[in-house]
């Protein structure tokens, strides 16, 4: 089953492993957050990250 059938935006939280990421991809989950992608950041670190990416 795909999450897209619910016509909502879903964000998976707490993704820590590649296996979890692949399972979410199979479910068509487009958005995820967790330690696999980044450790928690304070506001200054987020601002720096966003400035570097733009």
C-alpha positions as CSV (number, residue, x, y, z in Angstrom):
1,X,0.0,0.0,0.0
2,X,1.2,3.5,-0.8
3,X,0.7,6.4,1.7
4,X,-0.2,8.6,-1.3
5,X,-3.7,6.9,-1.4
6,X,-4.5,9.0,1.8
7,X,-3.9,12.3,-0.1
8,X,-2.0,13.7,2.8
9,X,1.6,14.7,3.5
10,X,3.3,12.3,5.8
11,X,6.6,12.8,7.6
12,X,8.3,9.8,9.2
13,X,10.1,10.6,12.4
14,X,12.9,8.8,14.1
15,X,14.5,7.3,11.0
16,X,17.9,5.9,12.1
17,X,18.8,3.2,9.5
18,X,19.0,2.7,5.8
19,X,16.6,-0.2,6.2
20,X,14.0,2.1,7.6
21,X,14.6,4.6,4.9
22,X,14.1,1.9,2.2
23,X,10.9,0.6,3.9
24,X,9.5,4.1,3.8
25,X,10.5,4.5,0.2
26,X,8.5,1.4,-0.6
27,X,5.5,3.0,1.0
28,X,6.0,6.1,-1.1
29,X,6.8,8.2,2.0
30,X,8.5,11.3,0.6
31,X,9.6,13.0,3.8
32,X,11.5,11.7,6.8
33,X,13.6,13.0,9.6
34,X,15.9,11.4,12.1
35,X,19.5,10.7,13.1
36,X,20.1,9.0,9.7
37,X,19.9,12.5,8.1
38,X,21.1,14.8,10.9
39,X,21.6,15.1,14.6
40,X,19.3,17.6,16.3
41,X,20.5,21.2,15.6
42,X,20.0,24.4,17.4
43,X,18.7,27.5,15.6
44,X,22.2,28.8,14.8
45,X,23.3,25.5,13.3
46,X,20.1,25.3,11.2
47,X,20.7,28.8,9.9
48,X,24.3,28.0,8.9
49,X,23.1,24.8,7.2
50,X,20.4,26.6,5.2
51,X,22.8,29.4,4.2
52,X,25.4,26.8,2.9
53,X,22.7,25.0,0.9
54,X,21.3,28.1,-0.9
